[in-house]
Amino acid sequence: MHTSRRIILTCSAALAVTLGISACGFTPLYGKNAQDYAAGSHSVQEYLAQTSIDLIPDREGVFLRNALIDRFYRHGYPTNPVYRLNVASLRENQVDLDITKNANATRAQLKLNTEMLLFARGQKKPVLRHKIQSVTSFNVLNSEFATRVSEQAARENALNDIAQQIETKIALYFERAKQPQP
């Protein structure tokens, strides 16, 4: 009897949360709802797929651009892009964090900064501009090779974080842009 009551309470709570979320106007960012289909509007993913990504200088820029391509283009490159994404050169700053009595660092912090600009086709002024930053850290070990591997893994994690931030900023812009303005 006690377990059946707990199951009923759990199901009731789940139903209340579901109804509460739908009542507050929550809509999935990457999906389409019935109103989108009825209005013939595009999903955020379709807008992302129509965004060209400019070249980004340096090895880290190539890694970041490839991460963005993986996130934006699920069905191939756009043939006639509507938007153009420009990401500035990455700026990197490295600081030693944990210093031993011998003045050796055992931990380092890596900061990557950039700026993204989103342009509509034929426009000179960006429709969206954001400064993006990612901070990560890595171990500084006795082995030079192990330290380099740890640093490279931290750098790639930071670049993937920047790609996710850029995708989220642009997706939110597209979601808000398709909403009717008062």
C-alpha positions as CSV (number, residue, x, y, z in Angstrom):
1,M,0.0,0.0,0.0
2,H,2.8,2.4,0.9
3,T,4.7,1.9,-2.4
4,S,1.5,2.4,-4.5
5,R,0.9,5.7,-2.7
6,R,4.4,6.8,-3.4
7,I,4.0,5.9,-7.1
8,I,0.8,7.9,-7.3
9,L,2.4,10.9,-5.6
10,T,5.5,10.7,-7.9
11,C,3.3,10.5,-11.0
12,S,1.2,13.4,-9.8
13,A,4.3,15.5,-9.2
14,A,5.7,14.7,-12.6
15,L,2.3,15.7,-14.2
16,A,2.2,18.9,-12.3
17,V,5.8,19.8,-13.4
18,T,5.0,19.0,-17.0
19,L,1.8,21.1,-17.0
20,G,3.6,23.9,-15.2
21,I,6.4,24.0,-17.8
22,S,3.9,24.0,-20.7
23,A,1.8,26.7,-19.1
24,C,4.8,29.1,-18.7
25,G,5.4,29.2,-22.4
26,F,8.4,26.9,-22.5
27,T,9.3,25.8,-26.0
28,P,12.2,23.6,-27.1
29,L,15.0,25.6,-28.7
30,Y,15.8,23.2,-31.5
31,G,12.4,21.7,-32.1
32,K,9.3,22.9,-34.0
33,N,5.9,23.1,-32.3
34,A,2.5,23.0,-33.9
35,Q,2.4,26.8,-34.3
36,D,5.7,26.7,-36.3
37,Y,4.4,24.0,-38.6
38,A,1.1,25.9,-39.1
39,A,3.0,29.2,-39.8
40,G,5.5,27.5,-42.0
41,S,8.4,29.0,-40.0
42,H,11.8,27.4,-39.8
43,S,13.4,25.7,-36.8
44,V,16.5,27.1,-35.2
45,Q,18.5,24.1,-36.7
46,E,17.4,25.1,-40.2
47,Y,18.6,28.7,-39.6
48,L,21.9,27.4,-38.3
49,A,22.3,25.2,-41.4
50,Q,21.9,28.4,-43.5
51,T,24.8,30.2,-41.8
52,S,28.2,30.2,-43.5
53,I,31.3,30.2,-41.2
54,D,34.3,32.3,-42.2
55,L,37.8,30.9,-41.9
56,I,39.4,31.5,-38.5
57,P,43.2,31.9,-38.4
58,D,45.7,29.6,-36.7
59,R,45.5,25.9,-35.7
60,E,43.1,26.7,-32.8
61,G,40.9,28.6,-35.3
62,V,40.7,25.6,-37.6
63,F,39.7,23.4,-34.7
64,L,37.0,25.9,-33.6
65,R,35.7,26.2,-37.1
66,N,35.5,22.4,-37.5
67,A,33.6,22.2,-34.2
68,L,31.2,24.8,-35.4
69,I,30.7,23.0,-38.7
70,D,29.9,19.8,-36.8
71,R,27.3,21.7,-34.8
72,F,25.7,23.8,-37.6
73,Y,25.7,21.5,-40.6
74,R,23.8,18.2,-40.0
75,H,23.0,17.7,-43.7
76,G,26.0,19.3,-45.6
77,Y,27.2,22.8,-46.3
78,P,24.7,25.6,-47.2
79,T,24.4,26.3,-50.9
80,N,23.0,29.7,-50.6
81,P,23.6,30.9,-47.0
82,V,21.4,33.6,-45.5
83,Y,23.8,34.4,-42.6
84,R,27.6,34.7,-42.2
85,L,29.4,34.0,-39.0
86,N,32.7,35.7,-38.4
87,V,34.9,34.7,-35.4
88,A,37.9,36.9,-34.6
89,S,41.4,35.5,-34.0
90,L,41.6,33.7,-30.7
91,R,43.6,35.3,-27.9
92,E,45.2,33.0,-25.4
93,N,46.5,33.8,-21.9
94,Q,48.2,31.3,-19.7
95,V,48.8,31.8,-15.9
96,D,50.5,29.5,-13.4
97,L,48.2,28.8,-10.5
98,D,49.7,26.4,-8.0
99,I,53.3,27.3,-7.1
100,T,55.4,25.0,-4.9
101,K,58.1,26.1,-2.4
102,N,60.7,25.4,-5.2
103,A,58.9,28.0,-7.4
104,N,57.6,25.3,-9.8
105,A,54.1,25.4,-11.1
106,T,51.9,22.3,-10.7
107,R,48.7,23.8,-12.2
108,A,48.1,26.3,-14.9
109,Q,45.1,28.2,-16.2
110,L,44.3,28.7,-19.8
111,K,42.0,31.5,-21.0
112,L,40.8,31.8,-24.6
113,N,39.0,35.0,-25.8
114,T,37.4,35.9,-29.1
115,E,34.5,37.9,-30.6
116,M,31.8,36.6,-32.8
117,L,29.8,38.6,-35.4
118,L,26.7,37.4,-37.2
119,F,25.8,39.2,-40.4
120,A,22.6,38.8,-42.5
121,R,23.2,38.4,-46.2
122,G,24.2,41.6,-47.9
123,Q,24.4,43.6,-44.6
124,K,27.6,45.4,-43.4
125,K,26.4,45.8,-39.8
126,P,26.2,42.7,-37.7
127,V,22.8,41.6,-36.4
128,L,24.5,39.9,-33.4
129,R,27.8,40.6,-31.7
130,H,29.2,38.9,-28.6
131,K,32.5,38.5,-26.8
132,I,33.2,34.9,-25.9
133,Q,35.5,33.6,-23.2
134,S,36.4,30.1,-21.9
135,V,38.6,29.4,-18.9
136,T,40.1,26.0,-18.2
137,S,43.1,24.6,-16.3
138,F,45.5,21.7,-16.6
139,N,48.2,19.9,-14.6
140,V,51.8,20.9,-15.0
141,L,53.7,17.6,-14.6
142,N,57.4,16.6,-14.4
143,S,57.2,15.0,-17.8
144,E,57.3,17.6,-20.6
145,F,55.3,15.3,-22.9
146,A,52.5,14.7,-20.3
147,T,52.3,18.4,-19.6
148,R,51.9,19.2,-23.4
149,V,49.2,16.5,-23.7
150,S,47.4,17.9,-20.7
151,E,47.6,21.5,-22.0
152,Q,46.4,20.4,-25.5
153,A,43.4,18.6,-24.0
154,A,42.5,21.7,-21.9
155,R,42.8,23.9,-25.0
156,E,40.5,21.6,-27.0
157,N,38.0,21.6,-24.2
158,A,38.1,25.4,-24.1
159,L,37.6,25.5,-27.9
160,N,34.6,23.1,-27.7
161,D,33.2,25.3,-25.0
162,I,33.6,28.4,-27.2
163,A,31.8,26.5,-30.0
164,Q,29.0,25.6,-27.7
165,Q,28.7,29.2,-26.5
166,I,28.6,30.6,-30.1
167,E,26.0,28.0,-31.1
168,T,23.8,28.9,-28.1
169,K,24.1,32.6,-28.7
170,I,23.1,32.3,-32.3
171,A,20.4,29.8,-31.6
172,L,18.8,32.1,-29.1
173,Y,19.0,35.0,-31.6
174,F,17.2,32.9,-34.2
175,E,14.6,31.8,-31.7
176,R,13.9,35.4,-30.6
177,A,13.9,36.7,-34.2
178,K,11.1,34.3,-35.2
179,Q,8.9,35.4,-32.3
180,P,6.5,38.2,-33.1
181,Q,7.6,41.6,-31.9
182,P,5.2,43.8,-29.8
